[in-house]
Amino acid sequence: MQTQAIIAPRISTLPVHEPRARAILRWLVRKDIIEEQPSTCGSTGNRMAYAISAGARAVVERPELLPFGERVNGLEVVTDRCIFTPMDGFLHEAGCPQCRREVGEALFDSLEDWMPGHTDNFSCPECGHEDDINGFLFLQPCAFSNLGFIFNNWERAGLKKGFVAEFADWLDQPVAHVSVYINSI
């Protein structure tokens, strides 16, 4: 089974997201968490990603579970609008932060307008509260954003909370840490 540990800002449209992504990549290279040059160690598209490096041991709870030596072990950076949710077992449930009612079905239906960028917001069908889609309550960590960092096969090692917090500092936004377990990539 393949895994992904995804860190994404909890905002639909992060301003200057591509320069921020480059700054974070430089920071991760300086900390020796990833290699500087991409290689074919990713899991999607052309498989280009930034391979795991020795410093990764310092940012996880169980370093012995890091994917050193595995074909898929790299960090992929997504700079297009994307939905970051667990794949298997995602409940598709969401609640309104204002009225606390279940709005999952309507919210997930609204992604047809969100995905192409027609809107960043969702309005609660129960009370009319409107906010960035990330402002609604989800039972499982997820994010809807134009930026995401996918650490392939790192999830079992467990990203340290401090490392995830550093991402939030770099992005100047709250972030979601999404755990993904995939039967096959």
N, C-alpha and C positions, 0 to 999 in steps of 0.2 A: 504494500500500500504506500502510495506517495502522500506527502504532506506539504502544506504551505503555511508559513507564518506571514500574514499580510499586515502591514502597517499603512494606514491611510488616514488623511485628515478628515474630520467629520464636518466637511463643508463641500458643497457641490462644485463650486468654482473657486479654487484657490488662486488668488492673484499671483502673477509671475511664477507659475508652478514649474516651468522648465528650468529657469535659473536656480530655483530652490532645489530642484532635484539634482542638478549638477553640483551645487554646494554640499548637499548631503553625501553624494558619491565621493567627493574629495575628502570629507570628514571621515567616512568609513574607510577609505584607503589609508589616510593618515593613521588611523587607529589599527591598521592591519587586519580589519575585519573581512574585507574583500580585496581581491586583486584589482590592480589599476586598469588593465585592459580586458575588455569582454572576450569571452570564448564560448564555445558551444556547450555550456553546462546548464542551460535553461530548459524549460519544459514546453514552451509554446512558440509558435511562429517559426522564426529561423533559429531558435534555440540559443540566441546570443544572450549572455548574462555575465555577471561579474562573479567569478569563482570564489568560493570560501577561502579564507586565509587564516593563519594561526591565531590572530587576535580575536577571532570569533569565539574562542573558548571563554573569554572574559565576559561575554554579554549574554550567556545562557546559563540556566540552572544546572543542566546535566551535559557537560561538554563531551562526555563519552558517546553521546547519542547524535552528535553532529555528523553530517554526511560526507566526511573526508573520504576520498577514494571512490565515491559514487559518481556515476555519469551525470546525474542531475543534482547539483548542489549549489547553484548560483543564485544571485540576487537579480531579479528582473524588475525594471522600473516601467511603470505604466504612466504615460502622460496624456492619455485620452480619457474622456469621460467613461467611467466603468462602475459596475456594481460589484462590490466586494462583500460576498456573503459566504457562509459555509455551504458546501455543495450538498453533501449527504446529510439529511436530517434537518435542513433549514425549515423552520416552522412557518415562515411567511406571516408572522403576527406582528402587529405594531399597535401602539396606543397613542392617543392624543395627550400631550403634556398638560393641556388646559382642562379638558373635561374628563380625562382618564378612561375614555371609552375605546373599545377595539375598533381600529380603522384599517387593519391590515389589507383586506381585500381591495378596498378603494385605493389605498396608498400604492400597492404593488401594480394595480391597473394604471396608475398615473405615470409609471415609469416609461410608458410609450411617449409621453411628452417630455419627460425629464431626460431620457437618453440622448436625443438629438440636440438638447440644449434649449428647447423652447421655454423652459422654466427651470428654476432651481427650487421652487417652493411647492408645497402641498397644502391644501386647505382641508381641514377636518370636515367631513360631511355631516357630523353631528352638531358641532358648535360654531364652525366657521373659522376657528383659529388657523392662522396661516404662518408658516415658518419654512426655512430651508428643510428639505426632506430629512436631513440628518438630525434635526431638532425634535423629531418624533421618537417615541420610546419603542425599543426593540427588545425582545426577550433574549436574543443572542447578539453578540457583538457583530456589527456590520457597518459598512460605510458606502456612501455614494459620492464619488469624487472624480476630479480630473487628474488625480495623482495617487499612485499607490506603489508600495515597495513589497515585492513578493520574494520571500526567502524560501527557496525550494528545498524541501526535506529538512527544514530546521525545526518544525513545530514540536517534534518529540523531545528535543533538547530543551525547550521552554525558554523563550526570551525573558530576560530579567526585566522587572518592572521599571527599574532605573533606566535601562536602555530604551524602552518604549517612551518613557518620560523625556529622554533627550531628544527623541524624534519630535515630540510635541513642542519642545523648546525651539528646535530648528525650524519648524513649520509655523510657529507662533499660533497654533491651533490645537484644540483637543484632537486626539487621534483614537482610532479604533484598532485593536489588535484582533484580527480575524483568524480563527483557526480553521484550516481546511484539511479534510482527509479525503483522498481521492482513490478509488479502487484502481484506476489506471489513467495515466496521463498520455 
